[in-house]
Amino acid sequence: MGNEGNGISEQIQNVISKPVTIPRAGQAESLNVATATAIFCSEMRRNTLK
């Protein structure tokens, strides 16, 4: 999980092979990292059960 406003550091970006993002709606600047983590975990779980 990256920084709420700035995403992940360049150092981390260099070792990621498949980045994941959450689409923004409207004018939202960023998601709280705890909320983003919850959405990510929920989606991973939902997709695993298919």
N, C-alpha and C positions, 0 to 999 in steps of 0.2 A: 504494500500500500504506500502511496506517495503522500507528500505534503499536500494539505488541503488546497492551497492556492497555486503551488508550483509544480505539482506532480512529483515524479521520481528524479533522483539525481542522475547526472550524466554517467557517473561511475556504475550505477545500478543498470541503467539503460544498456550499457555495453555487454551485460551478461544475460539479458532477457532475450529469449528466442521467440516468444509469442506474447506480446503485450495485450492487455485487456483494458478496455475503457467502458465507462458507463455513459451513454448518450445524455447530453444536457437537454433540458426543456426550457424554453423561454430565455430569460436573461440571467439565469443562475450563474454565479461566478464559480462556485465549487460546491462539493458535497463534504460534509463533515466526514472525517476518515472512519469514524465508528459506523456511521450510516452507510458509507460506501462498502465497508467490509461486510456488513450485514446483508446488503443487496447482493454482493458478489457470492457470499456463502450460500444464500438462498437460491440463487440462479444455478450454482454448481450442483447443489443438492437436487433441485428440480430437474435439471438436465440428466443427472445420473440415474434418476428413477424412470426415465422414458424407455 
